[in-house]
Amino acid sequence: MPTSYALAVDLGGTKVEAALVDEQGVVLATSRHRAPTGPVKTAEELADSVRTVVTRARASLPAGDALLGVGIGTAGPITVDTGTVSPLNLPAWRDYPLRDCVAALVPEAPVRLRLDGLCITLAEHWLGAGRGADSLMGMVVSTGVGGGLILGGSTVSGPTGNAGHIGHIEVGGFDDACACGGTGCLEAVASGPRTVAWARAEGWSGLTGEDLSAAYAAGDPIAISAVKRCGQAIGQAIASATNLVDLDVVAIGGGFSHVTPDLFDYVRAAVAERTVFSFATRVRVVASALSGDGPLIGAAALIHRADLVA
């Protein structure tokens, strides 16, 4: 029998990736391609990266198999009605018509675009740590901090498509300036680059999240403080979100979420401080079960699990 694929696109602050994903959520390895993005790229360079990975992934469709559609998960903010994107970490793109750019390359298939945080939530609900949970938040802790919501078994996108963006919830006790104009936003406190920057300001000499992970494992006190600070902020934001929408599960992925398994202990400890609100402290905070495939699986779910997408 022919296999039906979705062409999944994941756009972030450092790279764009595309691949074919089948109806079981399996990524076709030979179709997977990536290209750099980043804050210094021009608008045309970013578009070239997108066109390159989409074209190569599309060309990998096995003969006789079907392409059902294209799902795009992107850093935000976005405007879902127009398919335009203005990723905070990609300043060259403001109201860039990403959906139209991709649709021109794959004219035979429908194209759907949502926030990357919503896509990772779909992936966790479909095949990952959120299976069986109808009130779920997925989070990405990486170059930035993103999120998405499934409530009552359906995604919550909001009128512009930006609902669930927990990275720009302000957390009490932190005064870090955020690129969005806010103060104390979770992304400004707990993203990988901002956690590394905080540690360096405290006198630590490392440069990257990988360096911080190694320093934490070696018992460096500044690295330990930096990870604790990150976990405290994430936990506070999760507790606030759970008080607002009564979550069952929060599944956290993204590169920086792997800095140490202890990060999740710090997150859970901050949630547990809400001692009077048992409905809030019952939320389960778990690691993503999908490793590096989660963003692509989530983008593909916009096609394969369209029944869940509001």
Secondary structure by P-SEA (a helix, b strand, c coil): cbbbbbbbbbbcccbbbbbbbccccccccccbbbbbbcccccaaaaaaaaaaaaaaaaaaccccccccbbbbbbccccccccccccccccccccccaaaaaaaaacccbbbbbccaaaaaaaaaaccccccccccbbbbbcccbbbbccccccccccccccccccccccccccccccccccccccccccccaaaaaaaaaaaccccccaaaaaaaaaaccaaaaaaaaaaaaaaaaaaaaaaaaccccbbbbbccccccccaaaaaaaaaaaccccccccccbbbbccccccaaaaaaaaaacccccccc
